[in-house]
């Protein structure tokens, strides 16, 4: 059983793709850019959007920043609440807290939005801290995970785990020395898991709960 659990937000605790995709579409339209073929969830949900605009769309840093500003126009007011907690997540977090397990949110989403989302959808009462970058920051998943781990201190050594759904969560875990559980109900794919393998893999919230508590073998085995 783990004592400290770091959770990704998008695709792990909440199903947030609607608001993100619609807000990216809005930003591209404001920039006079086409949206066709650019709104796949595997592209726009998960990594920092400045990175997506530069690396996936080929925008210059200046153009990426302007596109991101348009994204924020819609996302900060409407898009962040086009969202929902995955079924069973809030009861699971409540149970973990009752069992003395500390939960945290470590996300690439700006912290101000992550806090509002966690409050809106009933997650905030069951997490000890929420870490994310400032709006427009280039902080990585490793950076926000390290922020949480620094707060936990030496007590977390050997008792902490990361839970996510994308390769960025695995990369952050490798960088910080944590084991990682990937969830199959998020936005990752089997191809992505095979390319950047996690330590453990679960398909449902129930399996996630059992994996955190040490009930059962959820070692990742490629298909």
C-alpha positions as a LaTeX table, in Angstrom:
\begin{tabular}{lrrr}
\hline
Residue & $x$ (\AA) & $y$ (\AA) & $z$ (\AA) \\
\hline
Unk1 & 0.00 & 0.00 & 0.00 \\
Unk2 & 1.25 & 3.46 & $-0.86$ \\
Unk3 & 0.98 & 6.31 & 1.64 \\
Unk4 & 1.39 & 9.25 & $-0.76$ \\
Unk5 & $-0.35$ & 9.30 & $-4.16$ \\
Unk6 & 0.25 & 11.95 & $-6.81$ \\
Unk7 & $-2.59$ & 12.14 & $-9.35$ \\
Unk8 & $-2.58$ & 13.68 & $-12.78$ \\
Unk9 & $-5.81$ & 15.62 & $-13.40$ \\
Unk10 & $-6.92$ & 15.49 & $-17.06$ \\
Unk11 & $-7.73$ & 11.95 & $-18.10$ \\
Unk12 & $-7.01$ & 10.56 & $-14.63$ \\
Unk13 & $-9.34$ & 12.29 & $-12.17$ \\
Unk14 & $-11.53$ & 14.13 & $-14.66$ \\
Unk15 & $-12.80$ & 13.70 & $-18.21$ \\
Unk16 & $-11.81$ & 17.13 & $-19.47$ \\
Unk17 & $-11.41$ & 16.65 & $-23.20$ \\
Unk18 & $-14.56$ & 18.53 & $-24.26$ \\
Unk19 & $-13.52$ & 21.86 & $-22.81$ \\
Unk20 & $-9.91$ & 21.57 & $-23.93$ \\
Unk21 & $-10.73$ & 20.55 & $-27.50$ \\
Unk22 & $-13.39$ & 23.24 & $-27.92$ \\
Unk23 & $-11.04$ & 25.89 & $-26.54$ \\
Unk24 & $-8.18$ & 24.82 & $-28.83$ \\
Unk25 & $-10.60$ & 24.97 & $-31.77$ \\
Unk26 & $-11.61$ & 28.48 & $-30.69$ \\
Unk27 & $-7.96$ & 29.57 & $-30.47$ \\
Unk28 & $-7.07$ & 28.17 & $-33.89$ \\
Unk29 & $-10.10$ & 29.87 & $-35.45$ \\
Unk30 & $-9.14$ & 33.21 & $-33.86$ \\
Unk31 & $-5.67$ & 32.76 & $-35.37$ \\
Unk32 & $-7.15$ & 32.08 & $-38.82$ \\
Unk33 & $-5.81$ & 28.53 & $-38.68$ \\
Unk34 & $-7.63$ & 25.37 & $-39.85$ \\
Unk35 & $-8.84$ & 22.94 & $-37.21$ \\
Unk36 & $-9.22$ & 19.83 & $-39.36$ \\
Unk37 & $-6.91$ & 17.04 & $-38.22$ \\
Unk38 & $-5.60$ & 19.10 & $-35.29$ \\
Unk39 & $-8.06$ & 18.29 & $-32.51$ \\
Unk40 & $-7.33$ & 14.65 & $-31.73$ \\
Unk41 & $-7.42$ & 14.08 & $-27.96$ \\
Unk42 & $-4.04$ & 12.35 & $-28.06$ \\
Unk43 & $-2.54$ & 15.57 & $-29.41$ \\
Unk44 & $-4.22$ & 18.29 & $-27.36$ \\
Unk45 & $-5.11$ & 16.66 & $-24.03$ \\
Unk46 & $-2.21$ & 15.99 & $-21.71$ \\
Unk47 & 0.94 & 17.88 & $-22.69$ \\
Unk48 & 1.42 & 21.60 & $-22.00$ \\
Unk49 & $-0.36$ & 23.44 & $-24.79$ \\
Unk50 & 2.52 & 25.78 & $-25.57$ \\
Unk51 & 4.51 & 22.63 & $-26.31$ \\
Unk52 & 1.67 & 21.29 & $-28.48$ \\
Unk53 & 1.36 & 24.52 & $-30.46$ \\
Unk54 & 5.09 & 24.60 & $-31.15$ \\
Unk55 & 5.88 & 20.91 & $-31.62$ \\
Unk56 & 2.66 & 19.44 & $-33.04$ \\
Unk57 & 1.45 & 22.46 & $-35.03$ \\
Unk58 & 4.86 & 23.89 & $-35.93$ \\
Unk59 & 4.10 & 27.39 & $-34.62$ \\
Unk60 & 6.90 & 29.78 & $-33.72$ \\
Unk61 & 7.24 & 30.58 & $-29.99$ \\
Unk62 & 5.59 & 33.96 & $-30.56$ \\
Unk63 & 2.68 & 32.45 & $-32.51$ \\
Unk64 & 2.29 & 29.71 & $-29.91$ \\
Unk65 & 2.00 & 32.31 & $-27.14$ \\
Unk66 & $-0.65$ & 34.26 & $-29.06$ \\
Unk67 & $-2.62$ & 31.07 & $-29.76$ \\
Unk68 & $-2.37$ & 30.13 & $-26.10$ \\
Unk69 & $-3.74$ & 33.53 & $-25.10$ \\
Unk70 & $-6.79$ & 32.93 & $-27.29$ \\
Unk71 & $-7.16$ & 29.46 & $-25.78$ \\
Unk72 & $-7.21$ & 31.02 & $-22.32$ \\
Unk73 & $-9.95$ & 33.47 & $-23.36$ \\
Unk74 & $-12.40$ & 30.60 & $-23.70$ \\
Unk75 & $-10.94$ & 27.98 & $-21.38$ \\
Unk76 & $-10.57$ & 30.22 & $-18.32$ \\
Unk77 & $-14.25$ & 31.20 & $-18.40$ \\
Unk78 & $-16.14$ & 28.30 & $-20.00$ \\
Unk79 & $-13.94$ & 25.42 & $-21.06$ \\
Unk80 & $-12.53$ & 24.39 & $-17.70$ \\
Unk81 & $-16.03$ & 23.52 & $-16.49$ \\
Unk82 & $-16.92$ & 21.47 & $-19.59$ \\
Unk83 & $-15.61$ & 18.63 & $-17.52$ \\
Unk84 & $-16.59$ & 15.95 & $-15.00$ \\
Unk85 & $-14.96$ & 13.66 & $-12.45$ \\
Unk86 & $-14.75$ & 10.10 & $-13.72$ \\
Unk87 & $-17.37$ & 7.86 & $-12.08$ \\
Unk88 & $-16.07$ & 6.52 & $-8.78$ \\
Unk89 & $-13.12$ & 8.92 & $-8.45$ \\
Unk90 & $-14.48$ & 11.08 & $-5.62$ \\
Unk91 & $-15.61$ & 8.07 & $-3.51$ \\
Unk92 & $-12.18$ & 6.50 & $-4.07$ \\
Unk93 & $-10.38$ & 9.65 & $-2.91$ \\
Unk94 & $-12.63$ & 9.77 & 0.14 \\
Unk95 & $-11.83$ & 6.16 & 0.98 \\
Unk96 & $-8.09$ & 6.73 & 0.57 \\
Unk97 & $-8.24$ & 9.66 & 2.99 \\
Unk98 & $-10.19$ & 7.57 & 5.50 \\
Unk99 & $-7.44$ & 4.95 & 5.31 \\
Unk100 & $-4.76$ & 7.55 & 6.08 \\
Unk101 & $-3.43$ & 7.83 & 2.52 \\
Unk102 & $-2.44$ & 11.32 & 1.34 \\
Unk103 & $-3.54$ & 12.34 & $-2.16$ \\
Unk104 & $-2.15$ & 15.18 & $-4.28$ \\
Unk105 & $-2.76$ & 16.63 & $-7.74$ \\
Unk106 & 0.27 & 17.12 & $-9.98$ \\
Unk107 & $-0.85$ & 18.49 & $-13.35$ \\
Unk108 & 0.45 & 20.30 & $-16.42$ \\
Unk109 & $-2.73$ & 22.40 & $-16.33$ \\
Unk110 & $-2.24$ & 25.88 & $-14.84$ \\
Unk111 & $-2.63$ & 25.63 & $-11.09$ \\
Unk112 & $-5.32$ & 28.32 & $-10.95$ \\
Unk113 & $-7.54$ & 26.26 & $-13.26$ \\
Unk114 & $-6.73$ & 22.98 & $-11.54$ \\
Unk115 & $-7.78$ & 24.42 & $-8.19$ \\
Unk116 & $-11.09$ & 25.71 & $-9.60$ \\
Unk117 & $-11.82$ & 22.35 & $-11.25$ \\
Unk118 & $-11.00$ & 20.34 & $-8.12$ \\
Unk119 & $-13.28$ & 22.59 & $-6.09$ \\
Unk120 & $-16.12$ & 22.47 & $-8.62$ \\
Unk121 & $-16.16$ & 18.69 & $-8.96$ \\
Unk122 & $-15.71$ & 17.68 & $-5.31$ \\
Unk123 & $-12.06$ & 16.63 & $-5.48$ \\
Unk124 & $-10.50$ & 19.42 & $-3.39$ \\
Unk125 & $-11.66$ & 18.18 & 0.05 \\
Unk126 & $-9.73$ & 14.94 & $-0.41$ \\
Unk127 & $-6.36$ & 16.19 & $-1.63$ \\
Unk128 & $-3.59$ & 17.70 & 0.46 \\
Unk129 & $-2.15$ & 19.95 & $-2.25$ \\
Unk130 & $-2.59$ & 20.87 & $-5.91$ \\
Unk131 & 0.47 & 21.70 & $-8.01$ \\
Unk132 & 0.56 & 23.03 & $-11.56$ \\
Unk133 & 2.42 & 25.67 & $-13.54$ \\
Unk134 & 1.53 & 29.33 & $-13.76$ \\
Unk135 & $-0.49$ & 30.36 & $-16.82$ \\
Unk136 & 1.91 & 30.43 & $-19.77$ \\
Unk137 & 4.74 & 28.74 & $-17.87$ \\
Unk138 & 6.97 & 26.07 & $-19.42$ \\
Unk139 & 7.10 & 23.98 & $-16.23$ \\
Unk140 & 7.13 & 20.25 & $-16.99$ \\
Unk141 & 5.32 & 17.39 & $-15.31$ \\
Unk142 & 8.62 & 16.62 & $-13.59$ \\
Unk143 & 8.69 & 20.15 & $-12.16$ \\
Unk144 & 5.20 & 19.96 & $-10.65$ \\
Unk145 & 5.78 & 16.44 & $-9.32$ \\
Unk146 & 8.98 & 17.60 & $-7.66$ \\
Unk147 & 7.07 & 20.46 & $-6.06$ \\
Unk148 & 4.72 & 17.97 & $-4.39$ \\
Unk149 & 7.54 & 15.65 & $-3.39$ \\
Unk150 & 9.47 & 18.51 & $-1.82$ \\
Unk151 & 6.44 & 19.24 & 0.34 \\
Unk152 & 6.17 & 15.60 & 1.43 \\
Unk153 & 9.87 & 15.46 & 2.29 \\
Unk154 & 11.91 & 12.39 & 3.29 \\
Unk155 & 8.80 & 10.67 & 4.71 \\
Unk156 & 7.65 & 9.92 & 1.16 \\
Unk157 & 10.72 & 7.96 & 0.13 \\
Unk158 & 9.64 & 4.50 & $-1.01$ \\
Unk159 & 5.99 & 5.17 & $-0.11$ \\
Unk160 & 4.89 & 7.37 & $-3.02$ \\
Unk161 & 3.40 & 6.62 & $-6.44$ \\
Unk162 & 2.31 & 8.63 & $-9.47$ \\
Unk163 & $-1.02$ & 7.96 & $-11.19$ \\
Unk164 & $-1.62$ & 9.21 & $-14.73$ \\
Unk165 & $-2.78$ & 8.32 & $-18.22$ \\
Unk166 & $-0.12$ & 9.61 & $-20.65$ \\
Unk167 & 3.58 & 9.20 & $-21.38$ \\
Unk168 & 4.29 & 12.54 & $-19.71$ \\
Unk169 & 3.29 & 10.98 & $-16.38$ \\
Unk170 & 5.68 & 8.08 & $-16.97$ \\
Unk171 & 8.50 & 10.43 & $-17.94$ \\
Unk172 & 7.92 & 12.57 & $-14.84$ \\
Unk173 & 7.92 & 9.46 & $-12.69$ \\
Unk174 & 11.20 & 8.24 & $-14.15$ \\
Unk175 & 12.74 & 11.68 & $-13.59$ \\
Unk176 & 11.65 & 11.77 & $-9.95$ \\
Unk177 & 12.24 & 8.10 & $-9.13$ \\
Unk178 & 8.61 & 7.15 & $-8.49$ \\
Unk179 & 6.75 & 4.05 & $-9.64$ \\
Unk180 & 3.85 & 4.92 & $-11.92$ \\
Unk181 & 0.35 & 3.56 & $-12.47$ \\
Unk182 & $-1.32$ & 4.34 & $-15.79$ \\
Unk183 & $-5.11$ & 4.22 & $-16.12$ \\
Unk184 & $-6.85$ & 2.83 & $-19.18$ \\
Unk185 & $-9.93$ & 5.05 & $-18.86$ \\
Unk186 & $-7.96$ & 8.20 & $-19.73$ \\
Unk187 & $-6.54$ & 9.54 & $-22.98$ \\
Unk188 & $-3.49$ & 7.34 & $-23.53$ \\
Unk189 & $-3.28$ & 4.48 & $-26.00$ \\
Unk190 & $-1.76$ & 1.01 & $-25.91$ \\
Unk191 & 0.78 & 2.13 & $-28.52$ \\
Unk192 & 1.85 & 4.94 & $-26.20$ \\
Unk193 & 2.08 & 2.60 & $-23.20$ \\
Unk194 & 4.24 & 0.18 & $-25.16$ \\
Unk195 & 6.53 & 2.98 & $-26.28$ \\
Unk196 & 6.88 & 4.42 & $-22.75$ \\
Unk197 & 5.89 & 1.56 & $-20.40$ \\
Unk198 & 4.49 & 2.21 & $-16.94$ \\
Unk199 & 5.15 & 0.00 & $-13.93$ \\
Unk200 & 1.48 & $-0.80$ & $-13.44$ \\
Unk201 & $-1.68$ & $-0.53$ & $-15.54$ \\
Unk202 & $-5.33$ & $-0.52$ & $-14.48$ \\
Unk203 & $-8.45$ & $-0.38$ & $-16.61$ \\
Unk204 & $-11.03$ & 0.86 & $-14.09$ \\
Unk205 & $-11.31$ & 3.12 & $-11.05$ \\
Unk206 & $-11.95$ & 0.02 & $-8.95$ \\
Unk207 & $-8.70$ & $-1.54$ & $-10.14$ \\
Unk208 & $-6.92$ & 1.74 & $-9.43$ \\
Unk209 & $-8.18$ & 1.72 & $-5.86$ \\
Unk210 & $-7.03$ & $-1.88$ & $-5.39$ \\
Unk211 & $-3.64$ & $-1.17$ & $-6.95$ \\
Unk212 & $-2.99$ & 1.76 & $-4.61$ \\
Unk213 & $-4.00$ & $-0.36$ & $-1.62$ \\
Unk214 & $-1.78$ & $-3.23$ & $-2.73$ \\
Unk215 & $-4.62$ & $-5.61$ & $-3.53$ \\
Unk216 & $-3.73$ & $-7.63$ & $-6.62$ \\
Unk217 & $-1.02$ & $-7.68$ & $-9.26$ \\
Unk218 & $-1.37$ & $-4.89$ & $-11.83$ \\
Unk219 & 2.10 & $-5.08$ & $-13.32$ \\
Unk220 & 2.01 & $-3.72$ & $-16.87$ \\
Unk221 & 2.24 & $-6.44$ & $-19.47$ \\
Unk222 & 2.13 & $-5.25$ & $-23.11$ \\
Unk223 & $-0.66$ & $-6.71$ & $-25.21$ \\
\hline
\end{tabular}
